[in-house]
């Protein structure tokens, strides 16, 4: 979802600022990285930051659920900003330190965990899921891990089965209950090819547990988050003073009861997420196997290991869990990452992302 924003007139100037280097962050912007730069580059960078602040002010109503966003280049956070409310009742604002559930943007971490385990010889993505998860219908013997990663399994989304037994979004449903719901789906969806289903990634989380001896939250902490120094945690429905509350279309609290994971549930800030984005540029964690088996999705886009490969070469994934919505994009040259996360379902995440790309990258088509 790209296009020239209302502040796109400074896009070319901002690109020069990013390429030329970075100057010191303005007072109070503690998460923004710095590099030495010329006075000219500093002025350009300041203009880009000011324009980005204006985007948040324009796109995020001050008294409604809010958003936090960040921009990084080669892993250095150049700008972070936030607006709106993390807690409407107590009038607590969203800040650049506020954490959000990034929802389906979490999927990339699950897929990469599977690839890491394959490199260690603990599994093959050609293995059937029944080898790792018991009690599945007959399709468990033919659906492979690769199909789960790329959403070609045709397994129905688990929420359909939960709904049939009267478990709504606010009702308790843990990992075990969600797996049982998936096991009750005796028939695959008709047809072939790409069909997005959260069930795929719940099953992949169980594969991580079976092959590594660690739950997915433990695996991510030990193998990815801690080694990279990322302040992230996989903990669906986690509550803390610095975590935004989720709000529906009518600005009512939308409290999730579902604590299953693999498909969602990573809690972090926009700044930490864009720092992670640099792994797609150069990393031992993300390797060529990320692209292996990518499947055609629609309109020239392909689905790789938990991320879309867009027509222009960018990597993108969006997410929604209740009122938490997010948008995460890594540029085609893998040097720039922009993340937007919000705590209101109607928050304008795409508009914010579009305008930030107009400032920090090339103008982008809708």
FENTAGI-V328331 format. One record per residue. RES is the residue in three letters. D_CENTER is the distance of its C-alpha to the mean C-alpha in Angstrom with 2 decimals. Layout:
res:RES d_center:D_CENTER
res:RES d_center:D_CENTER
This chain:
res:UNK d_center:15.24
res:UNK d_center:17.27
res:UNK d_center:20.70
res:UNK d_center:23.05
res:UNK d_center:22.61
res:UNK d_center:25.48
res:UNK d_center:25.28
res:UNK d_center:25.08
res:UNK d_center:28.64
res:UNK d_center:27.61
res:UNK d_center:25.05
res:UNK d_center:27.52
res:UNK d_center:28.63
res:UNK d_center:25.16
res:UNK d_center:24.48
res:UNK d_center:27.76
res:UNK d_center:26.74
res:UNK d_center:23.63
res:UNK d_center:25.79
res:UNK d_center:28.70
res:UNK d_center:27.15
res:UNK d_center:26.19
res:UNK d_center:28.49
res:UNK d_center:28.38
res:UNK d_center:25.98
res:UNK d_center:27.76
res:UNK d_center:28.92
res:UNK d_center:26.47
res:UNK d_center:23.27
res:UNK d_center:22.87
res:UNK d_center:19.37
res:UNK d_center:20.27
res:UNK d_center:21.54
res:UNK d_center:24.98
res:UNK d_center:27.12
res:UNK d_center:30.74
res:UNK d_center:31.45
res:UNK d_center:34.31
res:UNK d_center:35.32
res:UNK d_center:34.45
res:UNK d_center:30.92
res:UNK d_center:30.56
res:UNK d_center:31.69
res:UNK d_center:29.27
res:UNK d_center:26.32
res:UNK d_center:27.61
res:UNK d_center:27.82
res:UNK d_center:24.23
res:UNK d_center:23.13
res:UNK d_center:25.56
res:UNK d_center:24.35
res:UNK d_center:20.73
res:UNK d_center:22.12
res:UNK d_center:24.00
res:UNK d_center:20.99
res:UNK d_center:19.57
res:UNK d_center:23.13
res:UNK d_center:23.62
res:UNK d_center:20.46
res:UNK d_center:20.02
res:UNK d_center:23.11
res:UNK d_center:24.26
res:UNK d_center:25.35
res:UNK d_center:22.45
res:UNK d_center:18.97
res:UNK d_center:17.19
res:UNK d_center:14.28
res:UNK d_center:13.34
res:UNK d_center:12.42
res:UNK d_center:13.04
res:UNK d_center:14.29
res:UNK d_center:15.10
res:UNK d_center:17.51
res:UNK d_center:18.12
res:UNK d_center:16.25
res:UNK d_center:18.34
res:UNK d_center:16.96
res:UNK d_center:19.30
res:UNK d_center:18.49
res:UNK d_center:16.70
res:UNK d_center:17.73
res:UNK d_center:17.46
res:UNK d_center:19.58
res:UNK d_center:20.50
res:UNK d_center:20.80
res:UNK d_center:18.88
res:UNK d_center:21.92
res:UNK d_center:24.23
res:UNK d_center:27.12
res:UNK d_center:27.51
res:UNK d_center:26.46
res:UNK d_center:24.00
res:UNK d_center:22.01
res:UNK d_center:18.40
res:UNK d_center:18.58
res:UNK d_center:16.61
res:UNK d_center:17.07
res:UNK d_center:15.63
res:UNK d_center:12.80
res:UNK d_center:10.43
res:UNK d_center:8.76
res:UNK d_center:5.02
res:UNK d_center:6.30
res:UNK d_center:5.62
res:UNK d_center:2.08
res:UNK d_center:4.89
res:UNK d_center:7.17
res:UNK d_center:7.48
res:UNK d_center:8.95
res:UNK d_center:11.28
res:UNK d_center:12.42
res:UNK d_center:13.17
res:UNK d_center:15.06
res:UNK d_center:17.16
res:UNK d_center:17.97
res:UNK d_center:19.01
res:UNK d_center:21.29
res:UNK d_center:22.74
res:UNK d_center:23.70
res:UNK d_center:25.51
res:UNK d_center:27.44
res:UNK d_center:26.28
res:UNK d_center:25.18
res:UNK d_center:25.08
res:UNK d_center:22.50
res:UNK d_center:25.66
res:UNK d_center:26.51
res:UNK d_center:26.75
res:UNK d_center:24.58
res:UNK d_center:27.88
res:UNK d_center:28.59
res:UNK d_center:25.99
res:UNK d_center:25.78
res:UNK d_center:29.12
res:UNK d_center:30.48
res:UNK d_center:28.60
res:UNK d_center:30.53
res:UNK d_center:32.20
res:UNK d_center:29.11
res:UNK d_center:27.80
res:UNK d_center:30.36
res:UNK d_center:29.16
res:UNK d_center:25.35
res:UNK d_center:23.93
res:UNK d_center:20.85
res:UNK d_center:20.22
res:UNK d_center:20.34
res:UNK d_center:17.82
res:UNK d_center:15.31
res:UNK d_center:16.03
res:UNK d_center:16.57
res:UNK d_center:20.28
res:UNK d_center:21.68
res:UNK d_center:22.50
res:UNK d_center:22.09
res:UNK d_center:21.88
res:UNK d_center:18.96
res:UNK d_center:20.01
res:UNK d_center:20.09
res:UNK d_center:23.12
res:UNK d_center:25.07
res:UNK d_center:24.16
res:UNK d_center:25.37
res:UNK d_center:28.55
res:UNK d_center:29.54
res:UNK d_center:28.83
res:UNK d_center:25.65
res:UNK d_center:23.74
res:UNK d_center:20.36
res:UNK d_center:22.08
res:UNK d_center:24.18
res:UNK d_center:23.60
res:UNK d_center:22.11
res:UNK d_center:21.15
res:UNK d_center:20.11
res:UNK d_center:23.75
res:UNK d_center:24.20
res:UNK d_center:21.18
res:UNK d_center:22.56
res:UNK d_center:25.92
res:UNK d_center:24.63
res:UNK d_center:23.30
res:UNK d_center:26.73
res:UNK d_center:28.49
res:UNK d_center:27.05
res:UNK d_center:30.08
res:UNK d_center:29.57
res:UNK d_center:26.87
res:UNK d_center:25.98
res:UNK d_center:28.59
res:UNK d_center:28.06
res:UNK d_center:26.16
res:UNK d_center:23.16
res:UNK d_center:19.56
res:UNK d_center:18.81
res:UNK d_center:15.35
res:UNK d_center:15.79
res:UNK d_center:13.85
res:UNK d_center:17.08
res:UNK d_center:16.42
res:UNK d_center:13.72
res:UNK d_center:15.83
res:UNK d_center:18.62
res:UNK d_center:16.89
res:UNK d_center:16.34
res:UNK d_center:20.09
res:UNK d_center:20.83
res:UNK d_center:19.34
res:UNK d_center:21.59
res:UNK d_center:24.57
res:UNK d_center:24.55
res:UNK d_center:23.59
res:UNK d_center:25.22
res:UNK d_center:22.19
res:UNK d_center:19.83
res:UNK d_center:16.20
res:UNK d_center:15.63
res:UNK d_center:18.68
res:UNK d_center:17.83
res:UNK d_center:14.51
res:UNK d_center:16.47
res:UNK d_center:19.46
res:UNK d_center:18.21
res:UNK d_center:15.08
res:UNK d_center:14.45
res:UNK d_center:18.16
res:UNK d_center:19.35
res:UNK d_center:16.94
res:UNK d_center:17.70
res:UNK d_center:14.18
res:UNK d_center:14.35
res:UNK d_center:11.76
res:UNK d_center:12.86
res:UNK d_center:12.07
res:UNK d_center:14.22
res:UNK d_center:13.66
res:UNK d_center:15.95
res:UNK d_center:16.74
res:UNK d_center:19.03
res:UNK d_center:20.03
res:UNK d_center:21.61
res:UNK d_center:18.69
res:UNK d_center:16.07
res:UNK d_center:16.06
res:UNK d_center:17.58
res:UNK d_center:16.32
res:UNK d_center:18.62
res:UNK d_center:19.53
res:UNK d_center:21.18
res:UNK d_center:24.39
res:UNK d_center:22.99
res:UNK d_center:23.76
res:UNK d_center:21.84
res:UNK d_center:19.65
res:UNK d_center:19.68
res:UNK d_center:17.97
res:UNK d_center:20.27
res:UNK d_center:18.14
res:UNK d_center:17.20
res:UNK d_center:16.36
res:UNK d_center:13.40
res:UNK d_center:12.03
res:UNK d_center:10.01
res:UNK d_center:8.48
res:UNK d_center:9.72
res:UNK d_center:8.26
res:UNK d_center:9.91
res:UNK d_center:9.90
res:UNK d_center:10.84
res:UNK d_center:9.77
res:UNK d_center:12.36
res:UNK d_center:11.23
res:UNK d_center:7.76
res:UNK d_center:9.92
res:UNK d_center:12.43
res:UNK d_center:10.39
res:UNK d_center:10.04
res:UNK d_center:13.82
res:UNK d_center:13.82
res:UNK d_center:13.64
res:UNK d_center:16.85
res:UNK d_center:18.93
res:UNK d_center:18.22
res:UNK d_center:19.93
res:UNK d_center:16.75
res:UNK d_center:15.49
res:UNK d_center:18.68
res:UNK d_center:20.23
res:UNK d_center:19.56
res:UNK d_center:15.92
res:UNK d_center:17.68
res:UNK d_center:20.38
res:UNK d_center:20.73
res:UNK d_center:18.20
res:UNK d_center:19.43
res:UNK d_center:20.35
res:UNK d_center:18.27
res:UNK d_center:19.98
res:UNK d_center:21.38
res:UNK d_center:21.25
res:UNK d_center:17.60
res:UNK d_center:16.83
res:UNK d_center:14.24
res:UNK d_center:14.00
res:UNK d_center:12.54
res:UNK d_center:9.25
res:UNK d_center:8.86
res:UNK d_center:11.26
res:UNK d_center:14.12
res:UNK d_center:15.48
res:UNK d_center:19.22
res:UNK d_center:19.38
res:UNK d_center:17.59
res:UNK d_center:14.34
res:UNK d_center:11.10
res:UNK d_center:8.49
res:UNK d_center:6.00
res:UNK d_center:6.09
res:UNK d_center:6.14
res:UNK d_center:9.33
res:UNK d_center:11.17
res:UNK d_center:14.51
res:UNK d_center:14.48
res:UNK d_center:10.98
res:UNK d_center:9.20
res:UNK d_center:6.40
res:UNK d_center:6.49
res:UNK d_center:5.59
res:UNK d_center:8.81
res:UNK d_center:11.12
res:UNK d_center:14.73
res:UNK d_center:17.14
res:UNK d_center:19.05
res:UNK d_center:16.00
res:UNK d_center:17.38
res:UNK d_center:15.37
res:UNK d_center:11.75
res:UNK d_center:10.84
res:UNK d_center:8.14
res:UNK d_center:9.17
res:UNK d_center:8.73
res:UNK d_center:11.76
res:UNK d_center:13.83
res:UNK d_center:15.92
res:UNK d_center:15.38
res:UNK d_center:17.51
res:UNK d_center:16.00
res:UNK d_center:16.04
res:UNK d_center:12.49
res:UNK d_center:13.56
res:UNK d_center:16.83
res:UNK d_center:15.56
res:UNK d_center:13.37
res:UNK d_center:16.46
res:UNK d_center:18.80
res:UNK d_center:17.04
res:UNK d_center:17.05
res:UNK d_center:20.70
res:UNK d_center:21.42
res:UNK d_center:19.68
res:UNK d_center:19.79
res:UNK d_center:21.93
res:UNK d_center:22.43
res:UNK d_center:20.28
res:UNK d_center:21.52
res:UNK d_center:20.41
